[in-house]
Amino acid sequence: MTSRLWASGTAGRRWALVRCPLPTTRTTTLAQRFLSTSRAHRQDVFHSQLENPSSAAIFSSLQASKHVPQTLTEKIVQKYSVGLAQDKFVKSGDYVTISPHRCMTHDNSWPVALKFMSIGASKLHNPNQIVMTLDHDVQNQSDKNLQKYKQIEEFAKLHGVEFYPAGRGIGHQIMVEDGFAWPGTLVVASDSHSNMYGGVGCLGTPIVRTDGASIWATGKTWWQIPPVAKVTFTGVLPVGVTAKDVIVALCGLFDKDDVLNHAIEFSGSAETMRSLPVDARLTIANMTTEWGALSGLFPIDDVLKGWLRGKATTAAMGLAEGPFKTLAPRNFTHPALESLFENPLTADKGAKYAKEIYLDLSTLSPYVAGPNSVKVATALPDLEKLDIKVNKAYLVSCTNSRASDIAAAAKVFKDAAEKNGGKIPKVADGVKFYIAAASIPEQLAAEGAGDWQVLLEAGATTLPAGCGPCIGMGQGLLEPGEVGISASNRNFKGRMGSTDAKAYLGSPEVVAASALNGKISGPGYYEAPEGWSGVVRGEGDGIREEDRMLTAEEALEKVIGQLDDLVADGEKRFASEEPSEPVVEESDEALTEVYPGFPERVSGEIVFCDADNINTDGIYPGKYTYQDYVPVETMAQVCMSNYDPEFSTITKEGDILVSGYNFGCGSSREQAATAILAKKIPLVVAGSFGNIFSRNSINNALMGLEVPRLISRLRESFGSGDSQGKALTRRTGWKLTWDVRRSRIEIQEGENGPKWTHKVGELPPNVQEIIAKGGLEKWVKNAIDA
């Protein structure tokens, strides 16, 4: 197996440098120095090499292709890609320059503004493309935070940007309810839960702060189209099972990085999809982030069309307006909807997916995730038997605090009131129940229905519309030894408070019932179907062959697909006889060029953090994320502290950090990379990386390698059977040396242990230059200054 350097999940891909004798200048755009991937039969040109007019025609002609069936994801990306050849049809794996429909930033708008100004930019390319919201640290009334909020608001006003103040609502909810996340468009945000826009048929995906600055300045950034996974739902949910249970079950049942760094497209029969209203879809799409995906896209179908018409009618009647800023009346209009419905984007028949999985919704029960992991999912009936006491319950976040969620929670107390002489019962003694609406309009809707008042009567404590406890900020955080259950999207260790607390995730109904009963429990709505034997799920679309009805066209497509598979299998089988790439002896010609100032060798002792799915909260605690100007020394001290408080004292300058799979999953915070650099660790090696961490690392000059073989070998040597036990952070005594020129690593297993080498992905000089200059921001500034 050949390891990769920040490569995508496609097997057999390696980094390569595109070399073409084209005229360039020192001020040529960023793209002309980037890289592309090479495959056995074709070569993809990196996105922004197409931005230079002198090279666009040549590169575009190389990339021109006849029409092939496209997924919905590919079709939307096609629409928002710039610089493509006239006949180029994009597909998974392609690097493209994208000009997204909208770009949202939140509390990190000021750090993005500082990057924007530091690269010499002074004017937004397209103010209408940008939306700024304040939602993360809205409870913080310190002078420092209020000053930052004031700076963001003044910057927005200066540049004519749509701005939503603190307390108006969570940015992702605003993007949906005010029509910025529009069906069939590509919308990005500097937050990892941008996936939520997929609930309304909008391809939402996260970017990092440096990308945000690029979009502000140029209207564009780069993206590699991920492999696309198709998730087919069958059946309908039983009574008492919710959308939250669907996505928690998906995270727990398909927990082997099944969709890591993929784009997801959800599908199902008309009956199945009708059973999932838009609010349910928003919940599912939102938490595809925790599942490891880069997007979670629902179709533009009759359910969505009905929701959109309702929004337009409400807006036309003046009912969308209130004592808050809203652009819903401007964006949701019947003429705009008619234009959308005339030719809604859909996946082509015969579109190729990287993988297909299915889940029979009718076989699901309520699920709870945790403790302290989204991928540990347990059926509620099993968890209830454990009698887990709770101290705090949370109905908060962009995942599950819309009016429908508040109504679902209120119903639990209303039903209990029927057995209590009509009086709303109080939450259990010793339990604190916190509620915060996703936005002011959602709270007003809940108040209008009487549901908000029910929860207040039950003893709930209200918080302002914002992220709050979900991001570990403000009132109501978990204290050491406490247990909490939340309707939010993440329960990473330490995210919602103390690292010594336990956090679980559940539906609004389960959260309300747990607050009422003082222990993790449900409202009693669910009954297992007669003859139930387990959750039905697996690979494919879930349709039995004997039940499959194929049209003549579909039958032909199936035969062609089978022939394609046979051809591909034959190519693999006989590849050794006709190699697609010549085998070259190691010589000067075969060696990677090393950029001046970039080290030819990187060497250090391996420090092993033996865990998969170490998230960005574990790498850099959330309570520091939105503090600006945190000293480097402090960043170094708190690096990895939510994963292991002893990490800072165990590691030393020059160590090489090695960890398991999906390292750096979770939020888009850049500090996950910069904190490791602050610790003076130059290189991170993992079995695989979360895509957002990979992007942040290159942008901030942190080197990384994916070497699954090394992880396996370390676990063989330092597994739980080792006499020392399994330590969270272990100094191994092993030495790793990365030979950049030869694209290989050498491992010395202790002073007297075996030595072995392993081939890794090539690091081209253009990427070396970005790292050598201190990251993408400094690289761009140098290019502009030159």
VOGU-3710 file (C-alpha; in Angstrom, 3 decimals, decimal comma):
1> mtsrlwasgt> 0,000/0,000/0,000  1,254/3,437/-0,920  0,499/6,073/1,660  -0,791/9,477/0,683  -0,073/13,076/1,542  -3,400/14,811/2,141  -4,857/12,871/-0,771  -8,529/12,014/-1,125  -9,973/8,615/-0,442  -9,591/7,385/-3,987
11> agrrwalvrc> -7,371/4,351/-4,110  -4,207/4,549/-6,094  -4,002/8,328/-6,180  -0,776/10,178/-5,541  0,234/13,796/-5,577  2,007/14,972/-8,712  3,142/18,274/-10,103  1,753/19,522/-13,385  4,522/20,992/-15,515  3,614/22,953/-18,630
21> plpttrtttl> 5,755/25,538/-20,474  3,322/28,406/-20,064  4,073/32,106/-19,682  3,775/33,269/-16,079  4,699/36,254/-13,974  5,602/36,625/-10,344  2,128/37,991/-9,653  0,388/35,089/-11,315  -2,563/33,931/-9,258  -2,292/31,455/-6,460
31> aqrflstsra> -3,486/28,611/-8,595  -0,595/28,396/-10,952  1,611/27,062/-8,185  -0,659/24,338/-6,949  -0,772/20,676/-7,691  -3,003/18,093/-9,230  -3,518/14,398/-8,916  -2,534/11,840/-11,500  -4,297/8,597/-12,213  -3,489/5,668/-14,413
41> hrqdvfhsql> -5,289/6,945/-17,495  -5,721/10,714/-17,126  -4,476/13,785/-15,342  -6,578/16,372/-13,487  -5,351/19,944/-13,665  -5,477/21,848/-10,410  -8,344/24,331/-10,193  -6,802/27,711/-10,445  -4,336/26,911/-13,162  -7,384/27,708/-15,248
51> enpssaaifs> -7,552/31,242/-13,843  -4,623/32,499/-15,943  -6,016/33,489/-19,371  -2,770/32,431/-21,033  -3,110/28,885/-19,805  -6,860/28,425/-19,442  -7,476/27,469/-23,061  -4,732/24,835/-23,097  -5,681/23,281/-19,769  -9,385/23,461/-20,504
61> slqaskhvpq> -8,944/21,676/-23,813  -7,069/18,953/-22,008  -9,966/18,601/-19,601  -12,804/18,748/-22,115  -14,961/15,652/-21,925  -18,141/14,312/-23,417  -21,218/14,349/-21,224  -21,358/11,587/-18,678  -24,135/10,974/-16,156  -23,571/13,184/-13,114
71> tltekivqky> -24,652/12,971/-9,502  -26,638/15,869/-8,033  -23,484/16,973/-6,232  -21,495/17,049/-9,473  -24,261/18,972/-11,241  -24,316/21,697/-8,610  -20,529/21,958/-8,587  -20,621/22,170/-12,392  -22,928/25,169/-12,081  -20,619/27,022/-9,668
81> svglaqdkfv> -17,243/26,122/-11,174  -15,388/28,809/-13,110  -12,754/28,464/-15,817  -14,006/25,147/-17,172  -13,826/24,228/-20,830  -17,125/24,553/-22,653  -17,583/20,801/-22,872  -16,015/19,873/-19,547  -18,251/17,867/-17,227  -16,883/17,716/-13,704
91> ksgdyvtisp> -16,777/14,558/-11,645  -15,567/13,323/-8,285  -11,840/13,783/-7,878  -11,616/16,910/-10,044  -10,019/20,026/-8,612  -12,149/23,027/-9,473  -12,243/26,731/-8,797  -15,625/27,454/-7,244  -17,479/30,735/-6,933  -20,135/29,851/-4,350
101> hrcmthdnsw> -23,610/31,368/-4,304  -23,103/32,513/-0,693  -20,366/32,453/1,933  -21,265/32,753/5,615  -18,906/33,608/8,461  -19,899/33,973/12,110  -17,911/34,982/15,190  -14,803/34,169/13,192  -15,615/37,022/10,785  -13,048/39,267/12,452
111> pvalkfmsig> -10,189/36,739/12,190  -11,179/36,288/8,537  -11,160/40,081/8,124  -7,649/40,232/9,597  -6,492/37,627/7,056  -8,285/39,531/4,305  -6,468/42,749/5,214  -3,133/41,044/5,853  -2,916/39,823/2,252  -3,333/43,401/1,043
121> asklhnpnqi> -7,021/43,243/0,087  -9,190/46,277/0,774  -12,442/45,689/-1,121  -14,819/42,731/-1,166  -15,112/41,150/-4,594  -18,888/40,721/-4,251  -20,568/41,964/-1,039  -23,821/40,231/-2,039  -22,015/36,892/-1,796  -21,183/37,375/1,886
131> vmtldhdvqn> -23,345/36,920/4,997  -22,095/37,592/8,546  -23,830/36,326/11,673  -22,916/36,497/15,367  -23,959/33,308/17,130  -21,209/31,444/18,966  -20,248/33,489/22,026  -23,375/35,614/22,362  -23,582/35,250/26,159  -20,128/36,757/26,601
141> qsdknlqkyk> -20,580/40,397/27,634  -16,910/41,102/28,247  -15,471/44,293/26,804  -13,137/42,249/24,643  -15,902/40,206/23,042  -18,208/43,178/22,606  -15,375/45,055/20,920  -14,870/42,186/18,494  -18,587/42,088/17,741  -18,538/45,851/17,129
151> qieefaklhg> -15,581/45,490/14,751  -17,412/42,810/12,765  -20,563/44,899/12,512  -18,637/48,002/11,416  -16,701/45,977/8,830  -19,977/44,580/7,463  -21,557/48,028/7,217  -18,446/49,483/5,566  -18,498/46,827/2,860  -22,273/46,539/2,411
161> vefypagrgi> -22,553/42,987/3,760  -25,724/41,423/5,168  -25,166/41,334/8,931  -27,156/39,601/11,700  -26,400/40,686/15,277  -25,907/38,554/18,375  -29,138/37,031/19,629  -30,845/36,964/16,211  -30,108/33,277/15,773  -27,608/30,626/14,769
171> ghqimvedgf> -25,993/31,382/11,424  -26,960/28,109/9,752  -30,611/28,560/10,733  -30,558/32,119/9,391  -29,069/30,926/6,101  -32,009/28,535/5,694  -34,915/30,602/7,021  -33,894/33,764/5,152  -33,332/31,968/1,844  -29,571/32,341/1,475
181> awpgtlvvas> -29,156/28,548/1,324  -31,143/28,161/-1,896  -31,991/24,786/-3,486  -29,658/23,784/-6,288  -26,897/26,195/-5,267  -23,460/25,804/-3,693  -23,136/27,597/-0,354  -20,100/27,526/1,932  -19,484/28,708/5,476  -16,520/28,867/7,802
191> dshsnmyggv> -18,159/26,328/10,076  -18,271/22,561/9,874  -22,070/22,296/10,091  -22,581/23,949/6,717  -23,729/20,456/5,680  -27,118/21,439/7,147  -28,045/23,343/3,979  -28,398/19,987/2,246  -31,736/19,636/4,035  -33,181/22,162/1,567
201> gclgtpivrt> -31,447/20,757/-1,511  -28,532/23,180/-1,259  -25,003/21,802/-1,475  -23,527/23,144/1,749  -19,936/22,401/2,682  -17,423/23,894/5,131  -14,432/26,053/4,361  -11,682/27,371/6,623  -10,832/30,951/7,491  -8,144/31,307/4,839
211> dgasiwatgk> -10,651/30,178/2,212  -13,081/32,747/3,568  -10,540/35,526/3,066  -9,930/34,285/-0,479  -13,653/34,387/-1,303  -13,990/37,857/0,179  -11,102/39,097/-1,958  -11,666/37,178/-5,205  -15,107/35,582/-5,006  -13,469/32,184/-5,436
221> twwqippvak> -11,609/29,379/-3,733  -10,593/25,831/-4,597  -12,350/22,543/-3,927  -11,762/18,946/-4,804  -15,053/17,239/-5,586  -15,347/14,408/-3,057  -16,371/10,863/-3,838  -20,158/10,733/-3,651  -22,020/8,183/-1,533  -25,685/7,422/-2,091
231> vtftgvlpvg> -27,738/6,674/1,018  -31,136/5,155/0,288  -33,882/5,211/2,885  -36,634/2,605/2,713  -39,788/2,289/4,754  -41,145/4,942/7,128  -40,273/5,717/10,726  -42,294/4,003/13,475  -44,180/6,123/15,985  -41,737/7,551/18,505
241> vtakdvival> -38,711/7,487/16,191  -37,347/10,771/14,862  -34,865/12,210/12,394  -32,344/12,562/15,229  -32,571/8,808/15,740  -31,913/8,299/12,030  -28,649/10,211/11,951  -27,444/8,958/15,345  -28,104/5,410/14,135  -26,250/6,060/10,873
251> cglfdkddvl> -23,229/7,371/12,803  -23,269/4,351/15,105  -24,186/1,563/12,697  -21,895/2,684/9,865  -18,960/3,629/12,092  -15,954/2,414/10,086  -15,287/5,648/8,203  -17,879/4,449/5,684  -18,527/7,969/4,378  -15,390/9,737/5,590
261> nhaiefsgsa> -14,662/12,764/3,366  -17,540/11,849/1,036  -20,430/13,921/-0,253  -23,710/12,195/0,609  -26,883/12,166/-1,458  -30,043/10,910/0,260  -32,772/9,194/-1,723  -35,811/6,994/-1,282  -39,251/6,258/-2,605  -41,845/9,023/-2,744
271> etmrslpvda> -43,581/7,484/0,272  -40,382/7,339/2,296  -39,292/10,868/1,437  -42,770/12,257/2,214  -42,302/10,951/5,747  -39,256/13,201/6,230  -40,321/16,869/6,459  -37,799/19,651/5,906  -37,041/20,124/9,615  -36,195/16,417/9,828
281> rltianmtte> -33,958/16,705/6,775  -32,128/19,665/8,298  -31,375/17,586/11,403  -30,057/14,655/9,360  -28,009/16,828/7,000  -26,580/18,822/9,912  -25,087/15,760/11,572  -23,642/14,212/8,431  -20,664/16,262/9,613  -20,331/13,974/12,640
291> wgalsglfpi> -20,683/10,985/10,333  -17,510/12,196/8,605  -19,048/13,578/5,405  -18,377/16,893/3,664  -22,018/17,400/2,667  -25,421/15,781/3,089  -27,767/16,559/0,216  -31,497/15,860/-0,009  -33,336/16,020/-3,353  -35,417/18,927/-4,611
301> ddvlkgwlrg> -38,713/17,037/-4,364  -42,387/17,676/-3,613  -41,745/17,882/0,147  -39,245/20,678/-0,343  -41,432/22,408/-2,910  -44,328/22,444/-0,450  -42,112/23,924/2,256  -40,825/26,597/-0,107  -44,350/27,543/-1,231  -45,344/27,859/2,405
311> kattaamgla> -42,406/30,202/3,027  -43,308/32,308/-0,019  -46,974/32,540/0,957  -46,098/33,477/4,538  -43,739/36,146/3,252  -46,315/37,503/0,770  -48,857/37,861/3,583  -46,386/39,821/5,704  -46,277/37,085/8,336  -42,526/36,549/8,017
321> egpfktlapr> -41,737/39,979/9,372  -41,280/40,829/13,028  -39,130/42,672/15,553  -35,995/41,241/13,966  -34,049/41,473/10,752  -35,288/39,174/8,020  -34,807/38,988/4,273  -37,244/36,111/3,848  -39,828/38,317/2,055  -37,173/39,375/-0,445
331> nfthpalesl> -35,796/35,901/-1,119  -38,893/33,674/-0,880  -41,139/34,793/-3,715  -43,455/32,749/-5,887  -41,777/33,946/-9,127  -38,406/32,792/-7,768  -39,920/29,416/-6,913  -41,531/29,010/-10,317  -38,141/29,631/-11,898  -36,588/27,018/-9,615
341> fenpltadkg> -39,319/24,447/-10,265  -39,173/24,821/-14,055  -35,946/22,846/-14,215  -34,885/21,526/-10,802  -31,533/19,803/-10,695  -31,617/16,039/-10,221  -29,041/13,285/-10,391  -28,766/11,726/-13,848  -29,862/8,178/-14,391  -26,766/6,047/-14,483
351> akyakeiyld> -24,733/8,417/-12,315  -21,815/6,640/-10,674  -21,482/6,624/-6,893  -18,372/5,706/-4,925  -20,546/3,590/-2,648  -24,190/2,930/-1,917  -25,725/2,022/1,423  -29,286/1,721/2,669  -31,227/1,943/5,913  -34,752/0,645/6,500
361> lstlspyvag> -36,348/3,388/8,581  -39,207/1,109/9,658  -36,755/-1,042/11,625  -35,285/1,810/13,684  -35,885/2,474/17,360  -34,953/5,638/19,288  -31,170/5,934/19,614  -28,856/7,796/21,989  -25,203/8,603/21,247  -22,539/8,538/23,916
371> pnsvkvatal> -21,026/8,966/26,287  -18,585/11,431/24,730  -18,748/10,004/21,221  -21,232/10,348/18,389  -20,168/7,004/16,983  -21,144/5,104/20,126  -24,878/4,725/19,496  -27,156/2,614/21,679  -30,820/1,794/21,205  -32,786/3,700/23,848
381> pdlekldikv> -34,567/0,597/25,234  -31,166/-0,896/26,035  -29,823/2,316/27,551  -32,880/2,844/29,736  -32,086/-0,404/31,534  -28,833/1,142/32,817  -30,694/3,782/34,860  -28,260/6,593/33,952  -28,958/9,671/36,095  -28,672/13,070/34,415
391> nkaylvsctn> -27,737/16,433/35,901  -28,371/18,651/32,906  -30,501/18,503/29,777  -30,176/20,759/26,732  -32,635/21,641/23,993  -30,260/23,835/22,000  -28,319/24,156/18,707  -28,913/24,412/14,970  -29,596/20,667/14,925  -32,765/20,446/17,003
401> srasdiaaaa> -34,103/23,708/18,411  -36,594/24,806/15,794  -40,256/25,347/16,663  -41,080/21,751/15,711  -38,427/20,467/18,115  -39,668/22,714/20,903  -43,194/21,432/20,245  -41,980/17,834/20,456  -40,327/18,517/23,820  -43,362/20,398/25,123
411> kvfkdaaekn> -45,629/17,482/24,177  -43,727/15,252/26,611  -44,669/17,594/29,466  -48,207/18,091/28,168  -48,748/14,330/28,068  -47,379/14,053/31,612  -49,750/16,840/32,676  -52,720/14,665/31,722  -51,654/12,306/34,493  -50,983/15,201/36,854
421> ggkipkvadg> -54,402/16,766/37,075  -53,729/18,951/34,056  -50,764/20,670/35,695  -47,455/20,808/33,846  -44,976/18,815/35,962  -41,587/20,200/36,931  -38,283/18,766/35,802  -36,804/16,229/38,202  -35,075/17,412/41,345  -31,398/18,058/40,767
431> vkfyiaaasi> -31,804/18,470/36,991  -31,264/21,730/35,140  -32,996/22,011/31,785  -31,643/24,624/29,331  -33,454/25,750/26,199  -32,403/28,086/23,389  -34,196/28,501/20,076  -32,318/28,232/16,804  -33,469/31,760/15,991  -35,819/34,490/17,151
441> peqlaaegag> -38,452/33,614/14,488  -38,410/29,992/15,680  -38,775/31,095/19,304  -41,681/33,396/18,427  -43,368/30,551/16,558  -42,956/28,322/19,620  -44,331/31,063/21,845  -47,293/31,517/19,514  -48,088/27,816/19,824  -47,715/27,915/23,603
451> dwqvlleaga> -44,899/25,370/23,601  -42,203/27,736/24,858  -44,348/28,625/27,875  -44,900/24,937/28,668  -41,160/24,386/28,986  -40,777/27,500/31,110  -43,571/26,293/33,392  -41,740/22,980/33,701  -38,725/24,859/35,039  -36,533/25,285/31,981
461> ttlpagcgpc> -33,860/27,982/31,933  -33,804/30,062/28,770  -30,669/31,042/26,898  -30,331/33,478/23,976  -30,675/32,163/20,443  -27,145/31,011/19,722  -24,710/28,139/20,014  -24,035/28,423/23,758  -23,561/25,073/25,540  -23,218/23,185/22,244
471> igmgqgllep> -19,890/24,920/21,638  -19,008/24,980/25,339  -19,628/28,691/25,879  -21,709/30,609/28,385  -24,114/29,391/31,029  -24,976/25,825/31,927  -21,822/23,894/31,047  -21,190/20,426/32,431  -19,207/20,298/35,651  -16,790/17,495/36,651
481> gevgisasnr> -18,643/14,254/37,318  -21,917/15,461/35,799  -23,956/13,713/33,121  -25,779/15,669/30,445  -28,058/14,815/27,553  -28,447/17,202/24,650  -30,344/17,553/21,388  -27,248/19,134/19,820  -24,809/17,569/17,354  -21,580/16,904/19,254
491> nfkgrmgstd> -20,755/15,292/22,543  -16,984/15,152/22,257  -15,128/14,857/25,519  -14,860/18,298/27,099  -16,836/20,070/24,384  -19,808/20,960/26,584  -17,807/21,593/29,722  -15,532/19,492/31,880  -13,481/16,671/30,421  -14,545/14,702/33,500
501> akaylgspev> -18,225/14,928/32,536  -20,238/12,576/30,340  -22,358/13,882/27,470  -25,050/12,038/25,523  -27,061/13,052/22,458  -30,722/12,332/21,819  -33,892/13,642/20,217  -35,851/16,556/21,715  -38,377/14,024/23,054  -35,670/12,002/24,794
511> vaasalngki> -34,041/15,144/26,190  -37,384/16,343/27,595  -38,259/12,925/29,040  -34,813/12,640/30,610  -35,195/16,079/32,222  -38,616/15,081/33,519  -37,561/11,684/34,861  -34,044/12,570/36,032  -32,486/9,781/34,015  -31,929/8,934/30,364
521> sgpgyyeape> -35,326/7,809/29,177  -37,906/8,218/26,442  -41,503/9,411/26,561  -42,829/5,907/25,953  -44,167/6,491/22,453  -42,143/3,755/20,785  -43,165/0,129/20,589  -41,061/-2,397/18,720  -42,939/-3,788/15,692  -44,156/-7,347/15,969
531> gwsgvvrgeg> -41,477/-9,743/14,762  -38,749/-7,080/14,923  -35,295/-8,664/14,831  -32,942/-5,732/14,377  -32,118/-2,749/12,207  -32,071/-3,617/8,508  -29,218/-1,889/6,697  -26,332/-2,703/4,398  -24,667/-1,986/1,076  -26,647/-1,242/-2,069
541> dgireedrml> -30,092/0,339/-2,337  -31,967/-2,133/-0,149  -34,176/-3,464/-2,925  -34,219/-7,233/-3,304  -33,462/-8,393/-6,829  -36,726/-10,329/-7,026  -38,632/-7,124/-6,166  -36,736/-4,927/-8,593  -38,701/-3,600/-11,560  -36,438/-2,335/-14,327
551> taeealekvi> -37,356/-0,339/-17,385  -35,642/-1,269/-20,643  -33,395/1,783/-20,234  -32,470/0,830/-16,664  -31,796/-2,757/-17,694  -29,449/-1,519/-20,430  -27,687/0,761/-17,951  -27,257/-2,172/-15,581  -25,695/-4,317/-18,313  -23,375/-1,472/-19,340
561> gqlddlvadg> -22,409/-0,974/-15,712  -21,602/-4,667/-15,363  -19,471/-4,481/-18,522  -17,643/-1,451/-17,123  -16,913/-3,396/-13,962  -15,616/-6,345/-16,001  -13,345/-4,045/-18,017  -12,038/-2,394/-14,841  -11,440/-5,797/-13,273  -9,593/-6,939/-16,378
571> ekrfaseeps> -7,408/-3,834/-16,323  -6,440/-4,573/-12,741  -5,877/-8,249/-13,453  -3,552/-7,654/-16,385  -2,015/-4,382/-15,251  1,257/-6,104/-14,414  1,696/-7,115/-18,048  1,100/-3,589/-19,354  1,903/-1,159/-16,586  0,169/2,198/-16,981
581> epvveesdea> 3,172/3,976/-15,502  6,730/2,955/-16,226  8,796/1,611/-13,371  11,765/3,890/-12,917  14,872/2,996/-11,003  15,612/5,393/-8,179  17,787/8,046/-9,758  18,116/11,782/-9,858  15,324/11,905/-12,466  12,952/9,949/-10,205
591> ltevypgfpe> 13,545/12,064/-7,117  11,250/14,831/-5,951  12,611/18,325/-6,328  13,012/20,044/-2,951  12,087/23,712/-2,774  14,851/25,957/-1,372  14,311/26,365/2,346  12,236/23,215/2,709  13,998/20,406/4,639  15,048/17,376/2,656
601> rvsgeivfcd> 14,557/15,213/5,748  12,247/15,499/8,742  13,159/13,319/11,691  11,992/12,889/15,262  10,801/10,516/17,964  7,309/9,143/17,513  4,799/10,180/20,148  1,801/7,892/19,772  -1,742/9,004/20,598  -3,507/5,693/20,123
611> adnintdgiy> -7,081/6,649/19,274  -9,275/7,001/16,223  -11,538/9,996/15,607  -9,539/12,472/17,683  -11,562/15,577/16,947  -10,642/19,232/16,779  -12,186/19,805/20,218  -9,750/17,230/21,554  -6,870/18,965/19,787  -7,791/22,542/20,719
621> pgkytyqdyv> -10,484/23,218/23,365  -13,534/25,151/22,235  -13,295/27,708/25,032  -10,170/29,124/23,381  -11,409/28,950/19,794  -13,116/32,323/19,726  -10,572/34,134/21,826  -8,437/36,255/19,537  -4,719/36,817/20,087  -4,195/33,766/22,307
631> pvetmaqvcm> -0,434/33,626/23,050  1,522/30,913/21,286  2,675/29,619/24,658  -0,916/29,149/25,777  -1,826/27,388/22,535  1,070/25,001/23,059  0,056/24,341/26,644  -3,562/23,478/25,858  -2,790/21,519/22,671  -4,488/18,087/22,843
641> snydpefsti> -5,575/18,802/26,430  -9,171/17,678/25,927  -7,807/14,386/24,617  -5,073/13,990/27,217  -4,266/16,639/29,871  -0,759/15,173/30,132  0,058/15,629/26,429  1,836/18,936/26,968  4,197/17,548/29,597  4,925/14,301/27,724
651> tkegdilvsg> 5,806/15,805/24,351  8,751/17,988/23,454  9,952/20,113/20,562  10,696/18,160/17,393  8,515/15,146/18,216  6,437/13,566/15,479  2,810/13,062/16,448  1,277/9,799/15,249  -2,379/8,917/15,728  -5,113/6,658/14,366
661> ynfgcgssre> -7,814/7,153/11,763  -9,965/10,205/10,994  -7,621/12,483/12,929  -8,874/16,066/13,077  -12,552/15,347/12,464  -15,118/17,791/13,793  -15,115/21,561/13,547  -13,286/23,792/11,082  -11,142/25,617/13,663  -7,719/26,466/12,269
671> qaatailakk> -6,195/26,319/15,734  -6,284/22,532/15,592  -3,342/22,848/13,198  -1,701/25,965/14,616  -1,747/24,628/18,192  0,278/21,594/17,090  2,732/23,954/15,425  2,807/26,048/18,592  3,917/22,886/20,369  6,754/22,813/17,815
681> iplvvagsfg> 5,667/19,510/16,349  6,445/19,773/12,618  4,770/16,612/11,320  1,590/14,653/12,038  1,153/11,092/10,783  -2,196/9,285/10,889  -4,083/6,401/9,359  -6,369/9,014/7,772  -7,298/12,659/8,294  -10,527/14,567/8,403
691> nifsrnsinn> -10,669/16,661/5,228  -11,117/19,981/7,010  -8,015/19,345/9,143  -5,988/18,464/6,055  -6,999/21,722/4,432  -6,204/23,743/7,536  -2,829/22,063/7,904  -1,569/22,878/4,422  -2,946/26,415/4,705  -1,049/26,878/7,990
701> almglevprl> 2,213/25,080/7,128  1,758/21,898/9,163  3,024/18,793/7,377  1,061/15,544/7,409  1,300/12,000/6,078  -1,199/9,131/5,969  0,584/5,852/6,771  -1,868/3,107/7,810  0,954/0,559/8,002  2,688/2,527/10,754
711> isrlresfgs> -0,511/2,716/12,816  -0,963/-1,039/12,560  2,640/-1,688/13,556  2,442/0,644/16,563  -0,747/-0,998/17,743  0,828/-4,416/17,406  3,733/-3,290/19,575  1,936/-1,063/22,098  -1,533/-2,618/22,288  -3,584/-3,085/25,428
721> gdsqgkaltr> -1,753/-6,331/26,110  1,510/-4,459/26,554  2,926/-4,642/30,067  2,748/-0,841/30,360  -0,937/-0,732/29,430  -2,508/1,543/26,853  -1,453/5,140/27,452  -3,301/8,054/25,861  0,022/9,615/24,876  3,134/7,459/24,714
731> rtgwkltwdv> 6,757/8,213/23,995  7,646/5,188/21,917  11,402/5,476/21,585  10,864/4,868/17,861  12,387/7,238/15,347  10,687/8,314/12,121  12,637/9,930/9,302  10,812/11,322/6,289  13,005/11,506/3,203  11,180/14,167/1,196
741> rrsrieiqeg> 13,341/13,767/-1,904  12,748/10,003/-2,087  9,123/10,162/-0,871  9,573/7,509/1,777  9,781/7,146/5,534  12,243/5,124/7,549  11,179/3,685/10,912  13,677/2,623/13,564  11,753/0,642/16,171  13,715/1,541/19,264
751> engpkwthkv> 17,455/1,497/19,725  17,880/-2,207/18,987  14,630/-2,897/17,137  14,051/-3,572/13,452  14,306/-0,876/10,801  12,012/-0,622/7,796  11,035/1,813/5,055  7,737/2,654/3,431  6,787/4,664/0,351  4,662/7,770/0,973
761> gelppnvqei> 2,988/10,377/-1,199  5,133/12,831/-3,106  5,202/16,396/-1,805  5,644/18,596/-4,885  7,779/21,751/-4,687  4,755/24,027/-5,112  3,210/22,716/-1,889  6,640/22,759/-0,266  6,834/26,451/-1,131  3,539/27,189/0,646
771> iakgglekwv> 4,755/25,416/3,771  8,248/26,907/3,575  6,796/30,423/3,415  4,679/29,836/6,510  1,330/28,935/4,983  -1,078/29,995/2,289  -1,848/33,413/3,730  1,821/34,419/3,760  2,355/32,848/0,358  -0,437/34,951/-1,147
781> knaida> 0,887/38,081/0,541  4,380/37,433/-0,833  2,929/36,951/-4,316  0,951/40,189/-4,074  3,906/42,150/-2,672  6,130/40,869/-5,468
//
